[in-house]
């Protein structure tokens, strides 16, 4: 109950801040609609192209929209906490937050809660606009797709915790954000079939880049469910791969973040940025 109250307090605070930028809110909705419309017209260019060898790309618009929706969520997964800490540093409130008697997991979840609420809404708009205006049909179990989304986001959030630890310690942008942002966008199959990467870099190199990127497994599973209509028995491989990532990364990232907080408190650098 304490964790829920803490999350609620952070969400209310950030929501009230967001309300002061109402024009930005509506501009973002129009921006997403513009992106969906752009991808629709681009997809018509590929109408006569043979994409049969790429199972998840028979309908390029559906593949792009699921990719963009998940990319939006995944990017928040590994950047929300680092951005929240950076903002608290710049506002001079990080010290007061971290000196309260709350544990590390509570700080991690609460600080980035609003970013996930906002990302959920934005990701929904990609799928909704595709269905409403361009007749994109989604198959399979939305619950199973949600499980993949949550698992992938948790794995990327672990990498985000490592990113936040770097921000906490060095007060600067970190290599995790650059590597994960580029890796997620380019190597997980958001904009083009990941098989093309294997064709360009060779089967070994292409598969290696895809396999070490958690986003690839998450997006594969979500597309297999929503586009191809596959069930649980057919998506077990990416599911267990994501679970393996989570088991390793979660305790390690929390340990590193705890060490970063202790170092910042010891050096008295919580209010520096």
N, C-alpha and C positions, 0 to 999 in steps of 0.2 A: 504493500500500500504506500509506503514511503517513496519508493521508486516512481510509482504512478503519479503521486502528488508532485514530485520534483519535475517529472517530464511535463505534466500539465502546466506547471508554473512557467517553465521555459517556453512552451508552445504559446501560451497566452502572451507572454512578454514579446516574443518575436512576431506574433500575429498582429498585435497592436502597432508594432513598428511598421509592418508591411502595409497596414491600413492607411498609413500616412502617404503611401505612394500608389494611390488608386489608378492614376493614369498609366503607370508602368505595368500594373496588373492587366489592364485591358489591352495594352500594346502587346504584351507577351502572348495573350490569347490569339490576337490577330497574326502575330508572327508565326505561331505554330500552324495556324490555318494556311498561311502563305507557304510554309514549307511543305505541308501535305499536298497542296495544290501543285506546287512545283514538281514534286516527285510523281504526281499523277501524270503530268504531261511528259515528263522524261520517260516514264514507264511505257507510254504509247510508242515511243521511238523503238523500243525493244519488242514490240508486238510481233514482228515477223522474224525475229532472231531465234535460232534453235537453242533453248536453254534446258532441254530435256535432261541433259546429263547432270544438271544441278537440281536435285529433288526439291529443295526448299525455295527455288527461284523460278518455279513455273509461273508464278504471279509476282513480278518484280515489285509492284507497289506494296503488296502485303508484306514481302520480305523487308523492304525499306522501312515501312511504318513500324513493324515490330522491332526492327533494328534501332530506329531512332528513339522509340519509346524506352527500350531497354538501355540504350546508351545514355539517355538522360538520367535514368535511375542509377546506372552503374557509376557514372561520373560523380554523382552526389555521394555514392557509397564510399569512395576513397578520398573525397575532398571535403566533405561536410565538416568533419571534426577539425581538420587543419584550418579551414576557413573560419570556423567559429572561434577557435583559439586565437587566431590572428586578429579577428575583430575585437575580441575581449581585450587583447593586448593594446590595441590602438585606442580603445575607449577607456583604458585604465581600470577595468573591472575584473581582470583575470585573477588578480591577487585575492580579492574579496571572495570570489567564487571558490577558488581552490583552498582557501584557508577555512572554509566552513567544514563541519564534521561530516563529510560525505565521502564515500569510497570511489575508487577509480572507475569501476563499471558504471556507476551512477553519473559521474561527470561525462563519460564517453557518450552514453545514451541521451542524456538530457541536452547536452550542448548541440547535438546535431538533429534533434527530434523535428524541429520545424522544417529543416531542409528536406527531410523525408516526406513530410506532409505535402510540401510544395511540389516535390518531384513526382509524387503519386498522382497529383492532380494534372500536372503537365504531361506525364506519360499517358494517362487516361485520354487526354485530348487528342493525342496522335492517333490512337486506335479508334476513338469515337468519331472524329472527323472523317477518317477513312471509311468507316462503316456508313455514316450518315450521308455524305456527299458523293462518295465514289464507289459505293456498293462492295466494299471489301468484306468478305465473309471469313469469320473465324470459326475453327472447329475445335474438337477435343474438349478436355476438362479445364475450365478456367481455374479451378482449385489446384490442379496439378501444376499448371503454369505458374500460379502464385507461389507454390512451394519452391519451384526453381528460381523464381525471382527473389524470394526471401533468402534462399541459400546463397545465391550468387552475390547478393548485396551484402550479406554477412561476411563472406570471404573478402570482398573488396573493402568492406569496412575495416577488416583486420589490417589490410594494407594501408588504409587511411589512418589508422591508429599509429602505425609506424611513421607515416607522413607527418602526423601531428606531433609526434615525439621529436622529429627533426626540427619542426617549427618552434616547439617549446625550447629546445636546446640552443638553436642557432639564430632564431628570430628572422629567418630568411626563407625564401622559397626553397623547395627541396627537390632532389632528383626523382623521388617516388612519383610526384604529381606529373612530371614530364614523361617518364617512362610509361606509367599506367595510362595516361591520357592518350598518348600516341599508340600504345599497344592495343588498347581497347578499340579505338576507332579504326585502326588499320588492319590488325591481325585477327580480330574476332569474327569478321564476316559481316559487319554492320552495313557496309556500302557495296560489297561485292562478295561473291561466293568464296569461301575460304579455300576451296579446291583450286582456285586460280592462283592463290599464293603458293600452293604446293607445286603447281605447274611452272611457276616462274622461278622459284627458289630450289626446286628439286623436292622429291618426296620426303627425304629425311629432314632437310632444313625447314620446309614448310610445315610439316607435321610437328616438329619440335617447337616452333614458334606458337603454333596453335595450341599445343598441349599444355605448355607452361602458363598460358593465359587463362585465368578462371572465367573470364567473360565469354570465351569461345564455347566452353561447355554449357554455361548458362543459356546463351543465345541459341545454341543448337537444340537444347532441350525445349525451350519455349517455342521456337519455330516448329519443331517436330510435333508439338502438341497443338498449337493454334493454327498452323498452316496445313500440316499433313494429317492431323487428327489422330496421332499415335497415343497409345495408352501407357500405363506405368511400366508394363513388362518390356516395352520397346525403347524406353529411355532410361534404363537402369544404369548403363555405363556412364553417361554424364552425371547422373544423380550421385552415384557413389564416388566419382572423381571429386565433385564439389564437397562432399562430406569429408573426404580425405584432406583436402585443402583446409577446411575449417578446423578439423581436429588438431592440425599442426599449427596453424597460424593464430588461432584465437588466444591460447594461453601465452604464446610467445609475444604477441603484440601488446597484450595487457601488461606483461612483465616489463617490456621496454618502456611503455608509457609511464608506468609507475616509477621507474628509475629516472625518467626525464623530469617528472614532477619533483621528485626528491632533490634532484640536482638543482633545479630552478629555485626551489625554496632555500636550499643551502647557500646558493650564490646570491640570493636576493634579487633575482633577475625577472621576477614575474611581471613587473610593470614596465619592463624595457621592451622596445620593439624597434 
